[in-house]
Amino acid sequence: MQKHFFFLVTSFFIIFFSGCATHVKIKALKPAEIDRATTTKNIAVVTFKHDRVALSSKIESNLASYKIENKPFFTMVSRSDLNQVIKEQKLQNSGLVDTKDIVEVGELIGAQAIISGNVGRSSLNDTHYYENRVGCSDKKCKKTYIYRVRCTKRVISLSADIKMVDVTRGDIIYADNMSRSSTYRHCRDDSRALPSKESVAQNLATSIANSFTYKLTPHYRYFSVELLDKPDLDYTDEQEDLLENALKYMEHKRYDRAESLLTNLVESTDQQSYVAFYNLGVVKETQGDYKKAKLYYERADNLTEKPVEAVSIAYNRIKAVIEESHIISQQMSR
């Protein structure tokens, strides 16, 4: 019995601590999903048809405020200039459904692309059901009874047709029907009230605007990267201290100090420790030096006797990051 208990306890600690590897967060830019949208940096957003939720204004605000490295990614054409041209051309004040009209207006205001759209009416659908509750039959609640309360399930939805037209080419860069919905539940014994259709529609419009602008712009993605904290060689006490302290500095985002310690570890192990090279690669990836990171990951991979999952993942990841960084450079320089 004691042996069985000891085995269970030992197994628990092995499993528990094996899942406690140290990780650091890394961010990297991902290219805009709609690559062609990045070729048109001067943009105008017309007032959408039936836009009761200010969706066009939300999109315009998102694009105007979006920055990469503290530099605006798009240049927005003044809404007042746009409206003046629309008025002078005797066009509809909202929507600009016809691509020919959009191109004509875009040329007059100097826009490379115009975003237009049509917003559907927000919908509200309530359905009713019952839930069971337990009540007390006496003050001490020794006896209970089941009763039912009436509840409401409310679904509020919003959709919009949005398109982005290339003024120079006279064709559509991107078009989509985007929809969002939110579900709420409320029972009669709940003090909180169900939200109104109008308030939820505003939130749904914000979600649609964020999703649309997300497709047009490069954006940061964040991921967790495992650090290797176990020596792969017969480290001396000094080398173990170098590894341990380097990882602590990395946890505190002190990558400059971590790089210095890991460089010393690489040299003191005669460049034979894949753990040192791998962690040094993580430092350089965090700093955005992807070429150096790839070099260190390659060195780590070449030193492993058999595949190490963290090293393989890092090697494949950095190749993808480098490819994406080339695309981003092109998108930002257009």
C-alpha positions in Angstrom: 0.0 0.0 0.0 2.8 2.4 0.9 4.7 1.6 -2.2 1.6 2.2 -4.3 1.0 5.5 -2.6 4.6 6.6 -3.1 4.3 5.7 -6.8 1.2 7.8 -7.2 2.8 10.8 -5.4 6.0 10.5 -7.4 4.0 10.3 -10.7 2.0 13.4 -9.8 5.1 15.5 -9.2 6.7 14.3 -12.4 3.6 15.2 -14.4 3.1 18.4 -12.6 6.6 19.8 -12.9 7.1 18.5 -16.5 4.2 20.8 -17.5 5.7 23.9 -15.8 8.2 24.9 -18.4 9.0 28.6 -18.5 7.5 30.6 -21.4 7.9 34.1 -22.7 5.5 36.2 -24.8 6.6 37.3 -28.2 4.8 39.6 -30.6 5.3 39.7 -34.4 3.6 41.6 -37.2 1.3 39.6 -39.5 0.6 40.9 -43.0 -2.8 42.4 -43.9 -5.1 39.7 -45.0 -6.3 41.7 -48.1 -2.9 42.4 -49.6 -4.2 44.6 -52.4 -5.8 47.0 -49.9 -2.3 48.0 -48.8 -1.6 49.4 -52.3 -4.2 52.1 -51.8 -3.0 54.3 -48.9 -5.3 57.4 -49.6 -8.8 56.3 -48.6 -12.2 57.8 -48.2 -15.2 56.3 -46.4 -18.6 57.4 -47.5 -21.6 57.4 -45.3 -23.2 54.0 -45.7 -26.8 53.6 -46.7 -29.2 53.1 -43.8 -26.4 53.6 -41.4 -28.3 54.0 -38.1 -25.3 52.6 -36.1 -22.6 54.9 -37.5 -20.7 51.9 -38.9 -19.0 54.0 -41.6 -17.8 56.5 -39.0 -16.4 53.6 -36.9 -14.5 52.2 -39.8 -13.2 55.6 -40.8 -12.0 56.2 -37.2 -10.3 52.8 -37.0 -8.4 53.4 -40.3 -7.5 57.0 -39.4 -6.1 56.0 -36.0 -4.3 52.9 -37.1 -0.5 53.2 -36.8 2.5 50.9 -37.4 5.7 52.0 -35.6 3.9 55.2 -34.6 3.3 56.1 -38.3 -0.2 56.3 -39.8 -0.8 53.4 -42.2 -3.5 55.1 -44.1 -4.2 58.7 -45.1 -7.9 59.5 -44.8 -9.6 62.0 -47.2 -11.6 64.7 -45.4 -15.2 63.7 -44.9 -16.2 67.4 -45.6 -14.4 67.4 -48.9 -16.0 64.1 -49.8 -19.5 65.3 -49.0 -18.9 68.5 -50.9 -18.0 66.6 -54.1 -21.0 64.3 -53.7 -23.2 67.3 -53.4 -21.7 69.0 -56.4 -22.1 65.9 -58.5 -25.7 65.6 -57.3 -25.2 62.1 -56.1 -26.9 60.4 -53.1 -25.4 61.5 -49.8 -25.0 58.0 -48.6 -24.0 54.7 -50.0 -22.6 55.3 -53.5 -23.7 51.9 -54.6 -22.6 52.3 -58.3 -18.9 51.6 -58.9 -18.8 54.2 -61.7 -20.0 56.9 -59.3 -17.5 55.8 -56.7 -14.6 56.0 -59.2 -15.8 59.5 -60.4 -15.9 60.8 -56.8 -12.6 59.2 -55.9 -10.8 60.9 -58.8 -12.2 64.3 -57.8 -11.1 64.1 -54.2 -7.7 62.4 -54.9 -8.6 59.1 -53.2 -7.0 55.8 -54.3 -9.8 53.8 -52.8 -13.3 54.4 -51.5 -15.1 52.3 -48.9 -18.9 52.2 -49.1 -21.6 50.0 -47.8 -25.2 49.2 -46.9 -26.3 48.5 -43.3 -29.2 46.2 -42.7 -31.7 46.8 -40.0 -30.8 45.3 -36.6 -33.1 42.5 -35.7 -34.4 41.3 -32.3 -35.8 37.9 -31.6 -37.2 36.9 -28.3 -38.1 33.4 -27.4 -39.5 32.2 -24.0 -38.9 29.2 -21.9 -39.0 28.1 -18.2 -36.4 27.2 -15.7 -36.8 25.3 -12.4 -36.1 26.9 -9.1 -35.9 25.5 -5.6 -37.9 27.3 -2.8 -38.1 26.7 0.9 -41.4 25.6 2.5 -40.4 26.7 6.0 -38.1 29.2 7.6 -35.3 26.7 8.2 -35.7 25.3 4.7 -36.1 21.8 6.0 -38.6 21.2 3.2 -38.3 22.5 -0.3 -40.4 22.6 -3.4 -39.8 23.1 -7.1 -41.3 26.0 -9.0 -40.8 27.4 -12.4 -40.0 30.9 -13.6 -40.5 32.4 -17.1 -37.3 33.3 -18.9 -36.5 35.1 -22.2 -33.8 34.4 -24.6 -33.0 37.5 -26.7 -30.9 37.4 -29.9 -29.9 40.7 -31.5 -28.3 40.7 -35.0 -26.8 43.2 -37.4 -25.4 42.8 -40.9 -23.8 45.0 -43.5 -22.6 44.8 -47.0 -19.2 46.6 -47.3 -17.0 47.0 -50.3 -13.7 48.7 -51.1 -13.3 50.0 -54.7 -10.0 50.8 -56.4 -10.4 54.3 -58.0 -7.6 53.9 -60.5 -8.5 50.4 -61.7 -12.3 50.9 -61.3 -12.8 47.5 -59.8 -13.6 46.1 -56.4 -10.7 45.3 -54.1 -12.7 43.6 -51.5 -16.4 43.0 -50.7 -18.1 41.1 -48.0 -21.4 40.7 -46.1 -20.5 40.8 -42.5 -22.9 39.9 -39.7 -22.7 39.7 -35.9 -25.2 38.6 -33.2 -25.3 38.5 -29.5 -27.4 36.3 -27.2 -28.8 37.3 -23.8 -31.0 35.5 -21.2 -33.2 36.9 -18.5 -35.6 35.4 -16.0 -38.2 37.1 -14.0 -36.3 36.6 -10.7 -33.2 38.3 -12.2 -32.8 42.0 -11.2 -30.8 42.7 -14.4 -32.8 43.9 -17.4 -32.3 42.7 -21.0 -30.3 45.2 -23.1 -32.1 47.2 -25.8 -31.7 46.5 -29.5 -30.2 50.0 -30.0 -27.4 49.6 -27.5 -26.4 46.1 -28.6 -26.5 47.2 -32.3 -23.9 49.8 -31.5 -21.6 47.1 -30.0 -22.2 44.8 -33.0 -21.4 47.7 -35.4 -18.1 48.2 -33.5 -17.3 44.5 -33.9 -18.0 44.6 -37.6 -15.9 47.7 -38.0 -13.0 46.1 -36.1 -13.2 42.9 -38.2 -13.3 44.8 -41.5 -10.3 47.1 -40.7 -8.4 44.1 -39.3 -8.4 42.5 -42.8 -7.0 45.7 -44.4 -4.1 46.3 -42.0 -1.0 44.5 -40.8 -1.5 43.6 -37.1 0.4 42.2 -34.2 -0.1 38.7 -33.1 1.1 37.4 -29.7 2.3 33.9 -28.9 3.9 32.0 -26.1 7.4 30.5 -26.6 8.8 27.8 -24.4 12.3 28.3 -22.9 14.6 25.3 -22.4 15.6 25.3 -18.8 17.4 21.9 -18.5 21.1 21.5 -19.4 21.7 19.3 -22.4 25.4 18.7 -21.4 27.2 18.1 -18.2 27.2 21.8 -17.1 29.5 23.1 -14.5 27.9 24.9 -11.5 28.9 28.2 -13.2 27.3 27.2 -16.4 24.1 26.2 -14.6 24.1 29.6 -13.0 24.5 31.3 -16.4 21.4 29.4 -17.7 19.3 30.0 -14.7 20.0 33.7 -14.4 19.6 34.2 -18.2 16.1 32.7 -18.0 15.2 34.9 -15.0 16.2 38.0 -16.9 14.1 36.8 -19.9 11.1 36.4 -17.6 11.6 40.0 -16.5 12.0 41.1 -20.2 15.6 42.0 -19.6 16.7 40.5 -22.9 19.9 42.5 -23.1 21.3 40.9 -19.9 19.9 37.5 -20.9 21.7 37.8 -24.3 25.0 38.5 -22.6 24.7 35.6 -20.2 23.6 33.2 -22.9 26.5 34.3 -25.2 28.9 33.5 -22.3 27.2 30.1 -21.9 27.6 29.4 -25.6 31.3 30.1 -25.5 32.0 28.3 -22.2 30.4 25.1 -23.6 32.5 25.3 -26.8 29.4 26.1 -28.8 28.1 22.6 -28.2 24.9 23.3 -26.2 21.7 23.4 -28.2 19.9 24.7 -25.1 22.1 27.8 -25.0 21.7 28.4 -28.8 18.0 27.9 -28.7 17.4 30.3 -25.8 19.6 32.8 -27.5 17.4 32.4 -30.6 14.4 33.2 -28.5 16.1 36.4 -27.3 16.8 37.6 -30.9 13.3 36.7 -32.0 11.9 38.8 -29.2 14.1 41.7 -30.3 12.9 41.4 -33.9 16.2 40.2 -35.2 14.8 37.3 -37.2 17.9 36.5 -39.2 20.0 36.0 -36.1 17.2 34.1 -34.5 17.0 31.7 -37.5 20.8 31.3 -37.3 20.7 30.3 -33.6 17.8 28.0 -34.1 19.6 26.2 -36.9 22.7 25.8 -34.7 20.5 24.4 -32.0 18.8 22.0 -34.4 22.2 20.8 -35.8 23.4 20.0 -32.2 20.4 17.8 -31.3 20.9 14.1 -31.5 17.2 13.5 -31.9 14.3 15.9 -32.7 13.5 18.3 -29.8 9.9 19.6 -30.1 10.6 23.2 -29.0 13.5 23.5 -31.4 11.6 22.1 -34.3 8.6 24.4 -33.6 10.9 27.4 -33.3 12.8 26.6 -36.6 9.5 26.3 -38.6 8.0 29.4 -36.9 11.0 31.7 -37.6 10.9 30.7 -41.3 7.3 31.7 -41.5 7.9 34.9 -39.6 10.7 35.9 -42.0 8.5 35.2 -45.0 5.8 37.4 -43.5 8.2 40.1 -42.6 9.1 40.5 -46.3 5.4 40.8 -47.2 4.9 43.4 -44.4 7.9 45.4 -45.7 6.3 45.6 -49.1 2.9 46.5 -47.7 4.3 49.3 -45.6 6.5 50.8 -48.4 3.7 51.0 -50.9 
